[in-house]
Amino acid sequence: MEGRDARQSTVEGAYGKTIHKHSNLKFSLFKELWGAQTQRSLQNFEIGGDRERMPELIIRAFGILKKCAAKVNMDYGLDPTIGKAIMQAAQEVAEGKLNDHFPLVVWQTGSGTQSNMNANEVIANRAAEILGHQRGGKFVLPNDHVNRSQSSNDTFPTSLEFNDIIKIGRTHTQDATLLTLGQEFSGYTTQVKYGLERVVCTLPRMYQLAQGGTAVGTGLNTKKGFDVKIAAAVADKTNLPFVTAENKFEALGAKLIAEDAVKQLVKLNTQLAKLTRSHHYYDSLCLFKQIHSSHCITPDHYSLSTAITASARLLYSAFSNQLHSHAIYTGLKAFNHVSNSLLSFYAKSKDVGSVNLVFSEMGYPDIYSWTTLLSACTKSGQISYACQLLDEMPLRNVEPWNAVITGCAEDGRHGVAFDLFRRMQLLGLKHDNYTFACVLSFCSVGLYGFGRQIHSLVIKSGFSGWTSVVNSLLSMYFNCECASDASEVFNGTDEFLRNEITYNAMFNGLVSVGRNEEAFVLFKAMLKVGLRPTKLTFVSLMSSGLDLITCRQLHAHVIEVGYESSTAVSNATMAMYTEHGHLDTVRNIFQNLEKKDVISWNTLIAGYAQYPCAKLAISGFVEMQKRGIRPDEYTVGTLITAAETLAHVEMLYAFVLKNGIILITEAVNAFVSAFVNQGDINSAYHVFSGMPFKNQITWNAIISGFLLNGYPLQALDLFLQMQTSKTKPDTYTLTTVMSICSSRSALEPGKQVHAYILRHLLFKEPSLGNGLITMYAKCGCFDWSCRVFDCMSVRDIVSWNAVISSFAHYGEGRKAVYYFKAMQSEFGIRPDQATFTAVLSACSRAGLVYDGIDIFNSMVNECGFEPRGDQFSCLIDLLARAGYLDETERLIENKVFDADATVLWALFSACVAHGNVRLGRIVAGLLLQTQRSDPSIYVMLSNIHANAGQWEDAAHIRELMKKVGVVKQPGSSWFKQ
């Protein structure tokens, strides 16, 4: 409030000397003068007129109307044909077609003599000529004046009286304007008597005209009468000095005062415009308020239009409504730029009803009016209505079409926007740079061909030299994932056409396709040409995952250009350092940031959660609420990932319930996953059941949650429920269900999933084919696994691993080796670690010792892989199964690798198979050190002794099992008949 008072006192100090309070108009005078005869309008007499261009001509139309009727010797009536003739004549005078020497802004009346004809007479005679030719009436030459007595109210006035109708006495050297209401007002009673009610509608026109004047008066010989009353009313309405015969000696003083007021208003309007253009909207409204409170100065249409614009930018609805009322009250709404400012305000306020109302009240809307109306309709979703208005619009300009195309694009109606773009071509409307920029902005991968066509049209139309079009072309090609084409456009553009937005489009696009180093090189080129990086430049580059040294260089540039105080840039800087684990730097940037928003807090909390500091993350969560920052769904999602215990998850769940964030689907999905990860499947299902809307992520989280927590059958039931809902399963859902079928050997549900994949044409997805191969193999349908693999049109490395594992599972070692070699020689696919594990396992089960050793050596020597424990396990199992137990023992003793439990189990099984009691006892001892309660070790060791005829040792081991308390569980099979 103190700042506002200070600004207001400054304004009052600057302009208070010339601003005084004014009095309002009393409408009772007009009701008394005209009574009920004020209902008709002037519209029939404004055909072809332009209110903003010819206000004086329209005002004069009534006086000229009577003279025109007299010249064609016909009774004056309500025929609009006369009005058309007058407006045509006035238009010709305004355009200089009649060689008139009275410019529109210098309307100088003549003396009324035959040798000096004024503009009124020119219009009247031309209109009479038009009507004479049209109706065959008697044509009167311009010099044949109709002389009638002025004493009778039933006669038409003479030409001398027409010089005194409503005139502006302005000359080339005279700045002041004196609005004179002459003797002709006495003739208005005659018109009322004849029932010509339209004449009363000239009063608002008088007010509009008087806004440009400095005084109102009657003829100096007129001391009383009807015209004096009207002149006084106009003076009262417009706050202009009133000059009569009695105060004619004061007229010169009033003129000087009026001249000063006009000059002062021009200065104030200039100051209003400057304040508005410099975004000092509140100061602009304060200044307008002072002008409006003045006694000597009255706001004109320029003042009002500027004030409405400032109020619209601040979205001051109440104040703007008052300005709208003032525009209606003063008649200033008749000016198009005032109505256009009102249209702009209501469009910004998303009040489409008011936009339509203001537009409908405009007599002659211009291009800006149509563009604002159509833009408001499209942005409110009324696309069909906007297209209908576009067809009905009498003006064929590109701006309204651009407004509708832009609105359709923002509403996601890209098809309609493309149709409008094509219709413009069919109608012969030339596209401009805004049209091309808009249409190119929403061309994505599926519209690459159309984008290329537009690019060709851009070159053909000569708009390739517009920077905005070049920027849109860059965005289009990056959206279509054609970075090479974008680079070609950029390199082919002249340096002087590139601006900061051009470089930003390249930065954002290159980062999106992972070409981070290239983006930083281009950043250095931008600095060399002297362009100043924008905030968006640093935000794009900092999210590119550059190395730490480059990140520090970017941070130094941020400080150099003065963007360190920018919240958006600081947020990006914190996220950049978070990726490198520099939490201390993140904390320092956060503490030095003056304006912290919710993204700032989320970035800090995410840093704590990523390098797990759950306590600090929760402390930041509590602190941001103390500072008045309301957490959003991203805050909650970040905290959930950092939650270490079930108690933390429950605390966060209570918070979102209390604050209404639970209504956001993404937040609920995070809680379902959190409860699943903490093993509380009941709470997860409770959250899931209470959701009003469930998307694919929701269903996937709960289905995989039941599977991970050991409830596969319940997961299958949920999958069936999902199929009955409106949510369709995606690739992740189907893959999860196939994993359930594989783990439970559930062939029938697996076949149903396969049928669903075929029915919905999803078989081209490699991950689904891979899941089917594994599922059929584990359900005992080896032939179906091979058939699915052969039918796959797209195979990745996982596909080959799956089929080789299937061969290994069924002991088809030679086929596994054949497919292993074929994938490299015929299809050029390089094996990975999983491939070697699968083929070594196949060799082990099939006893292919030499093939296994060759493959193991190629893994180490040719592919450069470091053997893992499972691969050593396969090698040990291969050698042990073939009876090479001594070689296997030497491998373990030489510590070529760390023998883990998997390797020891493989060797132990081989000892059992080959009856090697000595080595079996050694391996069993090693296993019992870490797995003392595993009954399989005791049973297998007892069997080794029993097979060797060592029954006492076998019985001793059985007794040892009882002492230790180990019990062998009976086996069971999940295979279904």
KOLSE-621585 format. One record per residue (C-alpha): x, y, z. Coordinates in pm, whole numbers, plus 50000, padded with zeros to 5 digits. Layout:
% residues N
XYZ...
This chain:
% residues 977
500005000050000502855023850073504325017949727500975023649565500385056149759503845068149661503175061849293499815078749315501275109649486503885111749210501195111448947499145137549132502205159449172502945158448802499465165048674497505178948966497805215248852495515210248551493105184248684489855193048859486605175648925483775177148672480005174448695477825147648538475125151948275471475153348372469505130948144466195146248240466795174847994466825150947699463755132247817461965165447843463045176547497462415144847302460115123347516459405089147379460625097347029464135084247091463715047846996464835046946635468445044046520470635059646259471655027046097469545031345782471455063145700474935049045762475125025445466478625026145327479905049745594482965044745809482325058246157485945062646242486925077545910484015101845846482355112246173481665147646047480105135545723477735112545907476675140146143475945163445857473845137245681470645148545856470865184645759471815175845405468955151045389466335178645391468155199545136468555169344911464815162244934464025198144843466245196744537464345166944392460975183744467459645155344679458255152845031460695143445299460005108545432461645078445593462955063645267466435048445326467225054044958467825090545040470255080445311472125058145066472445086444820473765110045087476345085045209477485078244852477875115344790479695120145120482025091345033482835107144697483585140644864485815124045121487765105644851488185137344646486245124144349484345157144316487495178444328486385191744661488835216244825487575209945178489715181945335488015159345584489965172745885489555208945771485825213245732485515250345654482045262645570481545289245312479535320945323476565305645149476905326344833476535311144491480195316344412481495299644727479755266344776480505247545098480945210245139477415205345266476075219344943478405197844736477145166344912473515177344887473695185344519475545153144439472965133044636470175151144453471835142744125472015105944224468365105344332467305124844026468815099043797467425070244003463875082844038463475105043736462685134243960463265170443874466945178343884467995211944025471385226043938473765233744225473275271244189469485269044187468955274244561465505268044703464415300144871461705295745127460565316245418462275309045745459345320745950457295289445893458145256646051456405238045768458865248845498462315237245414465175260745510467245280345264470795272345167472065299245401470535280445692472395249045596475665266945663474675268846028473685232746089476495215846286479895227546179483465227946295485075261346231488605248746180491145263245941494675253545840496205278446084493645275646361494185249146628491135256346840487765242046744484435259446809481385237146782478475258746676474885247546700473205270446450469745280946352468975247646194467985233546534464745252746502464075231646197464325199846401460925207046552459555205146200461115171046157459645159246484456325172446375456595152146057457395121046264461115119746183462245104946514465675095046380466935130446421467275127146796470005101446743472285129146626472795139446987475315111347064477015120946741477225156646862478925144547180481355123446980482155153046756482465176647049485215154947201487535170546944486315205847005487165232547259483855251647299480135248547224477925277547121475075290146909475055315746635476045348946789472795364846672470715338246846469745348947198467125323447288465205294547146465295257447101468835256246967470195273247279468775245347497470365218347287473685236847274473635240247652472925202947687475845194047463478145217547655477035202147985477565167247852481025173747708482285197947978483155223347708482695261247754479265274047637479395305247417476165325447359475305360347239475455372947597478975360047665480405364847317483075388247458484245359747684484455336347387488065345447320488995336147678487115303247653488915296247329492315301347490491365278647784490135252447543493365254047344495385247447660493115218147758493545201647418497315204847433497345191847789495185161747695497535153147408500475153447651498615132047903497565107047635501195104347529502205097747889499435071747923500685053647615504285054047739503335039648077501315012047915504005002947663506605001247941504364977248140503615002748416499954993948396498985004348746500565038848703498745042548374495395035648539496165060348817496885087248559493655079748374491765082348700493195117148755492285128048403488745115148452488455135148773489435167348598487035196748540488965211648248490115179648076487885151447958489325117647857488885111447487488765078847292492555075947294492685079547674489945054047723491415028547480494805030347652493245026647998491244995947889494434980247752496294986048080493394972248283493224941748057496904934148114496314935148491493054915648456491244941448671487734929748590485874954848807487834984848679487524973048318483764969448358483645005548482485625016548177483174997547958480265015948121482085049048071482575040947703478835034947662477895065647867480125089447671479475074147330483175066647286482425029947224481535040446870485275043246801486585010146677489835011246872487865015547197485654985747115488704966047008490334972747345487184959747514487264929047291490874922747388490074926147759487174901747751489194877547538492004877747796489394872348068488024842447869484564858347874483434847747528479864859347589481004895147647483304893047345480344883647126478204911047279480754938747222481414926246871477704925446784477364961946891480134973346657478834988846338481834982646120484254957646282487734958146135490324930646092491484933646453487884929646574487314897946371490694883846471490054889346842486574873946822487754843046635490744838546863488534839947173486104814547027488784789446932490624792347263487354785247446486834753547241484124767447011485934755546700482834749146489481394783446566484714799946482484834781946147481264793046078482174829246151485204825545929482934816145639480534844845711483244871145751483054896845469486784904645495489254880445341492434887145532495054862945661494994874746025491604859346124492574826545958495814826246154493834831546475491584801546409494484779246299496444788446613493414781946834492824747946675496484738946731496344748847098493124728647141494744697946987492524699446675495424695846436493294680346163491004710746154494034733746147495474714945849492114716745667491974754345720495524757545593494554739245273491354760045234493434791645245495264779344938492034770344760490544804844834493644822244710494584836145052498334839845074499974825445383502244847845584505084840045822502674835246115500654809445920503744788945835505164791846186501914779646342501334749946111504964738646130504894739646510502594709346545504074686946275505354655646451506704621646349503544610446172503384642745970506944643645846505864642245481503394670645528506074691045703508394686145407505644698645173505174729745385508944735245377508784734544997505904759145001507904781845233510764782744986508384788144694506564816444873509784834244965509384831145342512564811345401514234844145487511964850345789513574841746120510314830046279509714805545993513284792146017512824786646391509574767646328511274746146063513954736446314511364726846575509384707346315512334686146206513384678846564509784669346651509874645646355513144630946491515094643046186518024660546347520064659246026517414678945836517264704346117521024708546107520834713045729518254740945768520354757746037523574755945837521784768945527520464799745707522374832245683524034843146004522094875946022518794856646025519724836446335518634850346667518584837047022515414816946956517094800046657519994788246872517654778047154515664756446912518904739246810520014734547172516694719447277516554696946971520124684346995519724676847365516494657747296518344633847061521354629847291523824651047092524924669847401528494677247304527374691646972524934714347156527724728047375529934734447070527074753646913526734773547236530334785047199529574795146839526614815546963528884834647199531384841346919528804858446698527884881846983524434868547072523484869647439522264836547581518754836947724517474819148031516034791747812519504786447665520944776248000517874756048102518204735147784521964729947807521964721948178519544693248125521814676947865523854655548106527244671248031530394662648223531184680848545533824704248397531424716048126528684720348385530924743248587531684763548275527974767948212527474778648573530234804548531528454818448222525224820748420526944842148682528664862948412525434872648233523574879048558521044850648554522034836948893518974853149052516634837048799514554809948963514244788948646517984789948574518904782348936516514752848938518204739048626521624744848784520624725649096519294696648886522544696448688524714693548999522344667749147523134644348858526814645948957526084640949327527334675349440524684680549705526704707349887526714728949573523004722749527522364733549886524434765449842522594775349525519284768749697520164789650000521344819249787518184818749574515854846949682512654835649507512154798649563509194781749396507864746449433510284734249162513214747049365512114727349669511354696549458514844697749307516464699549649514324671349787515014650349475518734654849535518404641949888516254612849769518594603249486521634600249714519644585549983519244609850263515664602250358515794622950677517044653950494514414648950222511634647650482513134677750663513014697250337509414686250291508474699750634510434732050585508814740650251505394739350415506594762650691507674787250417504184786650267505044765449961502374739249898503824705449793502514690849469502304655649331505944656549220507054664549574505134634949707506384612049430509994621449506509544615149878507954581449814511034569749625513154580249924510924563750183512944537450367510234523050587506524515750572505974542550840507314569450604504954558150328501984558450566502894593450687503014606750331499734589450250498074606750544499414640250417498004636250065494644625550206494524656750420495564680650141493574666249854496564655349646495164620149651492824630649371495794631949133496244598448956500044600548938500284604849314498044574849379500054553149141503194561949333501584551049660500444517949512504034510849406505394522649742503154499549944504024470949708507754476849753507314477350131505484443850114502144457750231499984444049949496764449350147497354486950175498324488149809495074471349710493124494349944494574525149772493944509249433490304501449512489584536849626490764553149305487964568949099490054567348781492634540748698495034542548406497424516748264500144525548515497714519148802496754484548678500344475248598501504485548946498914464549130499244433948901503044433248924502714440349298500694409049360503174389049153506214402449341504584395849679503834359449596500194361449484500314352049113496764338349096495334370749238497394389648980495714369148705492294377748850493164414748840494214410948477490764396848397489164426548579491314450348377489984435248055486404442348162487294478748240487804506747988491584504748027493344483347770496434463047865499704475647723502954457647648504114459048010500824444048133500954414947889504624408247963503864407148337500974382948285503154360148071505744360148353502974348548588502004320748346505654310248316506174308848692502994288548747503204267848427499714280748354499344272147987495664281247936495944317548056499124320147850497264309147537494574335147610497244362047627498664349447298495214351747140494774387047274498124397247120497134383246781493634398146793494934433146866497814431046614500504434746880502714406346766505174430146596506334441046942509534420447010509104420147388505754402147358507214375647126510094370647368507644365647654505674340047454508854320047374509764317747743506184311047853505654281847613509074267347700508334267348074504844253348018506214223047831505334234147477508784235247322507434233346965505334264447021508394283147146510214275546821507114284146615506734318146783510424325546723510164316346355507064338446308508644369446462509344396246199511524416446434514014398546659516354414646908519084399547123516524389947387514654369147127517774348847047518594344647415515054332247482515094305647211518634294047301517544291147665514574270447551516924246747368519054244547682515974237847895515024208047679518574194747634518834204747267522474214947297523414211546932520484233046815521444258747076525004259846939523674262046582521404291746666524284307846858526504306946552523684316746312522784348046503526324360846448527104348946098523704352745928522024380646121525024400346248523814401646609526584403546868526004380547171525884394847519526624379547858523174363747882523664346847543526894330347658525264318647980522394302847787524554284847530527054272747794524154258847994522934240847681526404226047622526584215247985523274196647975524054180647640527634171347734529174191747450532524196647623534604208547329531884231947198531444245947546535174252147593535414268947249532464291547327533894300147668537244309447511535564330647242533664349047511536914358947680539254363247383536984375547101534194393947275536294406347567533814397247839534994390748194533534356748295530874359048562530024334148835527104318648647529294313048340532024296748549529274275948704528234263848358531874255648272532354236248599529054218348543530104210148184533434195248293532014177748597529114162048407531634148548155533684133448435536534158448439536374162248816540124164648873540384193348622537464210048787539064206649131542294222249002540354252048864538874258149205542114253049396544054276449165541484303349241541024312548879537684326448994535794330749317533764299149362530364309749484527444287949590526274283049231529644268349125529844246349433526364232949374527214224049014530364205549129528464188649414525814175649170528594161648948530184144449246526844127749321526414117248959529944102448932530154088949288533234109349389532964106449766536174124649849535464155649645531784154149740532614155850113534914186050051532284205249850529554196350100531664210750378532094243250187528344245650126527454238650491529524268950598526964292250445523844270250406523814248550719520034245450730519614234150368518374197750379519454191050017523144191050118522604164050381520424142850150522844144249855525894136850074524044107450231523244094549881526934096549778527894074450074525004050950012525864046849642529454039249744528274012449992529254033650293525984027550484527274037350826528414071250698525064075750525523174067550846525434090851043524514119750812520814111350855521234112851233523074145951195520034159951010517814151551306520194167851554520404199551348516654199351305516634199050925513634182550757513374174650388510194188550232508284165549997508364175849629505424186349414504834194949047502944225148907502554209848564498874205248483497474177048273
